Amino acid sequence: MNYPVPSQGLVIRYNYLWRKDYANGLSDSGKDRPCAIVMYAPKKGKAAVVPITHTPPELGEDDLSIKIPPQICAEIGLDQDDNWVRVSELNVFDWPGDHLRTLPNNPLRFDYGMIPKEFFETIRDRIVALIKESRVTQTKR
């Protein structure tokens, strides 16, 4: 397989395991979704991703998600529905791991594209703030 070079801001297709599903004993989510790489440690070969979902944040949890602007969705090939980055939980895994998936419309690609630097910094800064508040969970896969 020809995997993309992992880098911060790259949106990949990944079988993201929600923390609640992991806590219920699941090891596979049953659904592949776009996820943004927020950290890659090349010496350890570890990557951390946040999920992208169509579900808006719950009432009172607006600070745990960031809506992706429609023009960014169009640039990287996400659908035109509202897309949200959940910044309150991460999956951490060995790159490329068993859960990387090809795109539904292109079986030769694993990535959608890069989030622009400014928007990635918004995601990163929100994650850092939530980590300082102990409001981010990590699921190791």
N, C-alpha and C positions, 0 to 999 in steps of 0.2 A: 504494500500500500504506500501511496505517496502522501504522507501526512503533512499538514502545513507546519511551518515553523511557529512554535508557540510564542506569543508575545502579548503583553498587556494591551487590552483593547480589542483583541481578535475575537470575533463572535463565531463560535463553533456549534455544531449540532452534537448534542450530548444527552445521554440518558440520566438526567438529573434526578437525584434521590432526595426528596424533601425530608427535612429533619423529623417531622411527625411520622412519616412512613418508615423511616429508619428506626424510630423509637418503637414502632409497632412490629418490628422484626423483618421488614422487607429488605431485600438486597438489590432489587431492581424496581424502577418506578413504573414500568409498563408503558412509558411515554417518552419519546425523544423530543427535545426542545432546543431552541437557541439558548446559548449561555455565553456570557462574556468572561474571558480570561482576565482576572484581576491581579494575578500574581503567577510568575513562573520563576522557579529557582533551578537554573540549568545544572548546577553542580549536584543537586539532589535529584533532579529529574521530576520535581513535584510541580503541579499546577493547581491553582484554586480558581473556581468559576462561580459566578452568580447566575441564577436563572432569569430568563426572560419569559414573561407570562402575559396573557391577555386579561387576566383577572385583576381588577383594580384593588388597591389596598383596602383593608377593612376600616371601618369608621374608627378613628383614633389612632390609626397606624400609618398615617400619611407620610411620616418621616422614614418609614421602612421600605419605601419604593420610590422609584423615579420614573416618570413617564418619558418614554423615548420620543423626541420630536418626530413628526411624520416624515420630514425630509431626510432624517438619518435612517429611518426604517426603509425608505425608498432607495437610498444610496447603497445600503448593504443587503438589500433583497429580502427584508422581512415583509410580511403581508401588510395591508393597509389598515387593519384593525388597530385599536390602541394596544400598544406594547409597553409593558412595565418591567423595569429591572428591580428585582427584589434584592435589597442590600443588607438584609438582616440574617442571611444564612449563606454558607459556602459549601461546596463539595471540594475536597482536597484529594488528589489522586496522582498516581505515577503516570507521567506522560509517555505514550498516548493512552495507555490503559485499555480496559475492555469495554468502556462505555462511550467511546467516541463513535459517532455515526455519520454516514454520508447524507448529503442533502436529499430531500425527497425528489427534487426535480433534476438532480445531477449526481449520479452514483460515483462520480470520480472526484467529488469535492467533499471535504469535511467542514469547510468554513464558509460563512456568509460574506465576511469582509471585516474591515477595521472600523471601530467606533472612532469618530474624530477626537483628537487629543483633548480639546476643551471639555467635551462631554464626558470622556473617560475620567478626567480630573474631577469632575463633579461627582461621579460614581465613587471614585477612590476616596475623596474627601469625606463623603457621607459614611462610607464603611469605616474609615479611621475614627470618625466621631462616635459612631455606634459601638465600635470596639472599646473605646475609652469608657463608655457607659455600660460595658458588659452586656450589650444587646445583640451580639452577633454569635450565631452558633456555627460550628464546623462539623461536617460529616465526612469522616475519612473513608475512602472507598478503595 
